[in-house]
Amino acid sequence: MCRSALPDECFCLDCLRPLDEETTFTRMFLNDDVLCSSCRSKWLEHKKIYNINGINYHVLYEYDENLESFFFRYKEQRDIVLAPSFLHLYKDQFQKTMKKYMVCGVCSSDEKYFQRGFLPLEEIFNSINIKIYFPLYKALDFKQSKHSKKERAQIEKIIQRKNIYPIALKNILLVDDVLTTGATLHRSCELLKPSAVFVIAAHSLWIKENKPYEQVEKKHTFW
């Protein structure tokens, strides 16, 4: 991914270091990452599965301070060029496995969409050429971290399914960027009945609380 006017000069999307300075084995022979090795090393790979209410949640990264800052730049500061950073390392595998599904994203509120001018999940998945659908909607803007546990339990009144929205005759893969408490995904699963859930990053507290539900697969579905 290039941030330069020169077609052959590419930079890390995070620190803007020239990527042609990289001589690692991974970059030369395995993958043309859009981040330099130093920036990528700060991302905490998780790559684990949790069976929640009979549905497997596939979690790619652990959400920490580094990813919190990165997501803030991408979503709230509207640095849309960062979109390829999240899934690029596994794009070939994702393209192969996710095409079997109708990929549906957890919804954002209309208020957030008008503030940002783009849908973060849509840009992330578009960056690896995967079509994403949004059959759900939020009746109002609702940020879980700003509400009590009791208030979050009312999420079913906020997230609804669109009355007229075509659903393909395929298994549904429900995707989200950040898993905080799980309330939004739980409600979305109730409405869509997905075959699986894919999460880019999950909060460490959620990971700790759901440790008993961790699953082991000899061959993973997505990576």
C-alpha positions as CSV (number, residue, x, y, z in Angstrom):
1,M,0.0,0.0,0.0
2,C,1.5,3.3,-1.1
3,R,1.1,6.7,0.5
4,S,3.4,8.2,-2.0
5,A,2.9,9.8,-5.4
6,L,5.7,7.6,-6.6
7,P,4.3,4.3,-7.7
8,D,7.3,2.2,-6.6
9,E,7.8,3.9,-3.3
10,C,5.6,2.4,-0.5
11,F,5.4,3.3,3.1
12,C,4.2,1.7,6.3
13,L,0.6,2.9,6.8
14,D,1.3,3.5,10.5
15,C,4.7,5.1,10.9
16,L,5.3,6.0,7.2
17,R,8.7,4.2,7.2
18,P,9.7,3.2,3.7
19,L,8.9,-0.4,3.3
20,D,11.7,-1.1,0.8
21,E,14.0,-0.8,3.8
22,E,12.6,-4.0,5.1
23,T,14.6,-7.1,4.4
24,T,12.8,-9.6,6.6
25,F,12.1,-13.2,5.4
26,T,8.4,-12.6,5.8
27,R,8.4,-9.5,3.6
28,M,10.6,-11.0,0.9
29,F,9.0,-14.4,0.6
30,L,5.7,-14.7,2.4
31,N,3.6,-11.5,2.5
32,D,3.7,-7.9,1.3
33,D,2.4,-6.4,4.6
34,V,1.1,-2.8,4.6
35,L,2.8,-2.2,7.9
36,C,6.5,-2.4,8.7
37,S,7.7,-5.3,10.9
38,S,8.2,-2.9,13.9
39,C,4.6,-1.6,13.8
40,R,3.1,-5.1,13.1
41,S,5.0,-6.6,16.1
42,K,2.9,-4.3,18.4
43,W,-0.3,-6.1,17.3
44,L,-1.1,-8.9,19.8
45,E,-2.3,-11.9,17.7
46,H,-4.9,-13.9,19.6
47,K,-6.3,-16.3,16.9
48,K,-8.5,-18.3,19.3
49,I,-12.1,-19.5,19.2
50,Y,-14.8,-19.3,21.8
51,N,-18.1,-21.1,21.7
52,I,-20.7,-18.7,22.9
53,N,-24.3,-20.0,23.0
54,G,-23.5,-22.6,20.4
55,I,-21.8,-20.2,18.0
56,N,-18.0,-20.1,17.4
57,Y,-16.5,-16.7,17.9
58,H,-13.2,-16.4,16.0
59,V,-11.0,-13.7,17.5
60,L,-7.9,-12.5,15.5
61,Y,-6.3,-9.9,17.8
62,E,-6.4,-8.8,21.5
63,Y,-7.6,-5.3,21.9
64,D,-4.9,-3.3,23.9
65,E,-3.8,0.3,24.1
66,N,-1.9,0.1,20.8
67,L,-5.0,-1.1,18.9
68,E,-7.3,1.3,20.8
69,S,-5.1,4.2,19.5
70,F,-5.1,2.7,16.0
71,F,-8.8,2.2,15.8
72,F,-9.3,5.8,17.1
73,R,-7.2,7.1,14.3
74,Y,-9.0,5.0,11.8
75,K,-12.6,5.5,12.9
76,E,-12.8,8.8,14.8
77,Q,-10.1,10.7,13.1
78,R,-11.3,9.3,9.8
79,D,-7.9,8.1,8.6
80,I,-9.5,5.7,6.1
81,V,-6.2,4.8,4.4
82,L,-5.5,2.6,7.5
83,A,-8.3,0.2,6.5
84,P,-6.0,-2.5,4.8
85,S,-3.9,-2.8,8.0
86,F,-6.4,-5.0,9.9
87,L,-6.8,-8.0,7.6
88,H,-4.1,-7.7,5.0
89,L,-1.8,-10.3,6.5
90,Y,-4.4,-13.0,6.0
91,K,-6.1,-11.7,2.9
92,D,-5.5,-14.8,0.8
93,Q,-6.9,-17.2,3.4
94,F,-9.9,-14.9,4.2
95,Q,-10.8,-14.6,0.5
96,K,-10.8,-18.3,0.2
97,T,-12.8,-19.1,3.3
98,M,-15.2,-16.2,3.6
99,K,-16.5,-16.5,0.0
100,K,-18.5,-19.5,1.4
101,Y,-20.6,-17.1,3.5
102,M,-22.8,-14.1,3.3
103,V,-20.6,-11.8,5.3
104,C,-22.8,-9.5,7.5
105,G,-21.4,-6.6,9.6
106,V,-22.6,-5.5,13.0
107,C,-24.4,-2.1,12.4
108,S,-23.3,1.4,13.3
109,S,-25.8,4.1,14.1
110,D,-26.8,6.6,11.4
111,E,-25.3,9.3,13.6
112,K,-21.9,7.7,13.6
113,Y,-22.1,7.2,9.8
114,F,-22.8,10.9,9.2
115,Q,-20.0,11.9,11.5
116,R,-17.4,9.7,9.9
117,G,-18.6,9.7,6.3
118,F,-17.8,6.0,5.9
119,L,-18.6,2.6,7.4
120,P,-15.4,1.2,9.1
121,L,-16.2,-2.4,8.6
122,E,-17.1,-2.0,5.0
123,E,-13.8,-0.3,4.2
124,I,-11.9,-3.0,6.1
125,F,-13.5,-5.9,4.2
126,N,-13.5,-4.0,0.9
127,S,-9.7,-3.7,1.2
128,I,-9.4,-7.5,0.7
129,N,-12.2,-7.6,-1.9
130,I,-14.9,-9.1,0.3
131,K,-18.5,-7.8,0.0
132,I,-20.1,-7.1,3.3
133,Y,-23.8,-6.6,4.0
134,F,-25.7,-4.7,6.8
135,P,-29.1,-6.2,7.4
136,L,-29.4,-4.7,10.9
137,Y,-29.8,-1.2,12.2
138,K,-29.4,0.8,15.4
139,A,-32.4,2.8,16.4
140,L,-30.1,5.3,18.2
141,D,-26.4,5.8,18.9
142,F,-25.3,3.6,21.8
143,K,-21.8,3.2,23.0
144,Q,-21.6,0.3,25.5
145,S,-18.6,1.7,27.5
146,K,-20.7,4.7,28.5
147,H,-23.6,2.7,29.9
148,S,-24.1,0.4,32.9
149,K,-24.6,-3.3,32.7
150,K,-28.3,-2.9,33.3
151,E,-28.5,-0.3,30.5
152,R,-26.5,-2.6,28.1
153,A,-29.1,-5.3,28.7
154,Q,-31.6,-3.2,26.8
155,I,-29.7,-3.6,23.6
156,E,-32.5,-5.6,22.1
157,K,-34.5,-2.4,21.9
158,I,-31.8,-0.6,20.0
159,I,-30.6,-3.2,17.4
160,Q,-33.2,-4.3,15.0
161,R,-33.4,-6.2,11.7
162,K,-34.3,-4.3,8.6
163,N,-37.8,-5.2,7.4
164,I,-36.9,-5.5,3.7
165,Y,-33.4,-6.8,3.2
166,P,-32.5,-9.8,0.9
167,I,-30.6,-12.6,2.6
168,A,-28.7,-15.0,0.4
169,L,-29.2,-18.8,0.7
170,K,-25.8,-19.1,2.3
171,N,-24.5,-19.5,5.8
172,I,-24.0,-16.1,7.5
173,L,-20.7,-15.0,8.9
174,L,-21.3,-12.1,11.4
175,V,-18.3,-9.8,11.7
176,D,-17.3,-7.0,14.0
177,D,-14.3,-4.9,14.5
178,V,-14.1,-4.6,18.3
179,L,-15.7,-6.9,20.8
180,T,-16.2,-5.1,24.1
181,T,-18.9,-6.8,26.3
182,G,-20.5,-9.1,23.7
183,A,-24.0,-7.6,24.2
184,T,-24.2,-6.2,20.6
185,L,-22.9,-9.5,19.1
186,H,-25.3,-11.5,21.2
187,R,-28.3,-9.4,20.0
188,S,-27.1,-9.6,16.4
189,C,-26.8,-13.4,16.6
190,E,-30.3,-13.6,17.9
191,L,-31.6,-11.7,14.9
192,L,-29.4,-13.3,12.1
193,K,-28.6,-16.8,13.4
194,P,-25.1,-16.8,11.9
195,S,-23.1,-20.0,11.4
196,A,-20.0,-18.3,12.9
197,V,-18.7,-14.9,14.2
198,F,-15.5,-13.3,13.2
199,V,-14.0,-10.5,15.4
200,I,-10.9,-8.4,14.5
201,A,-10.1,-7.6,18.1
202,A,-11.6,-8.5,21.5
203,H,-11.0,-6.7,24.8
204,S,-8.8,-8.5,27.3
205,L,-11.6,-8.5,29.9
206,W,-14.0,-10.3,27.5
207,I,-11.2,-12.8,26.7
208,K,-10.6,-13.4,30.4
209,E,-14.3,-13.8,31.3
210,N,-14.8,-16.2,28.4
211,K,-11.8,-18.4,28.9
212,P,-13.9,-21.4,29.9
213,Y,-15.5,-21.3,26.5
214,E,-12.3,-21.4,24.5
215,Q,-12.2,-24.1,21.9
216,V,-9.5,-26.1,20.2
217,E,-9.5,-26.9,16.5
218,K,-6.8,-28.9,14.8
219,K,-7.3,-27.0,11.6
220,H,-8.6,-23.5,11.9
221,T,-11.3,-22.2,9.6
222,F,-9.9,-18.7,8.9
223,W,-6.2,-18.7,9.5
